Structures are given as structure tokens and as C-alpha cells.
Amino acid sequence: MYIVYLSPEFVDEMGVAQGGILSPYLFKKFLADLACNLSKQWGVVLDELTVLTHLLWADDLVLISDSDYGLQCQLDNLFNYCSKWQMIINNLKNKASCLQQWGHSYAKF
């Protein structure tokens, strides 16, 4: 015999409902124009036709730039985008990495 206990009901006032039918659609809708708001001016040039500004997988975002100033510009663009759509960034999950070629100086965070 099993005893079933239910947790108290709670109201979800932010984000999209995990597992909800509309959640993937709403998430895509909110992020559809993110790439347009991240300036290619501050990305990394891969070839004459391709500039890499960010990587996005599910709800993880990596901003990419070839300078600390460019990265700050990308962060400013992301801040403006999130402010416009009333989105919140989880500061506890933020990381910064700086990669360099051997022998070159780099920005310290």
C-alpha cells in the first residue's frame, strides 16, 4: 500500500513552465532576435563571411569577442536586450574566461 503526499501549491511568476507544452515555443520566441542584438563588430572573425558573436544551447549562452572591450560591449547589448524583454540573468551561474595565444597578454577578470 502506498501513501500519497502532495506538496503545497505554488505560483510560478517568472520564466516558462518546465515541461509545459508552450515552453519551447515561448523560449524560442523570446530569443529569436537575440543574434540581431549582439553586434558582429565585437565578435571573432572566422573567415571573410563568418563572424562568431555567441553560442547558444538551450538556456546556456556564451558571448565571444576578441577583446575585453568587445566583450563588455556584448554584455551591454545583452543587458539592453534583457531589459527590453524583462528577462533576468542568473548571476550565480555567470563565468568569464579569457583565452590567449602563447606569449600574449590578456585581460584579468
Secondary structure, DSSP 8 states (H G I E B T S, - for coil): -------------SS--TT-TTHHHHHHHHHTTHHHHS-GGGSEEEETTEEE-EEEETTEEEE--SSHHHHHHHHHHHHHHHHHTT----GGG--------TT------
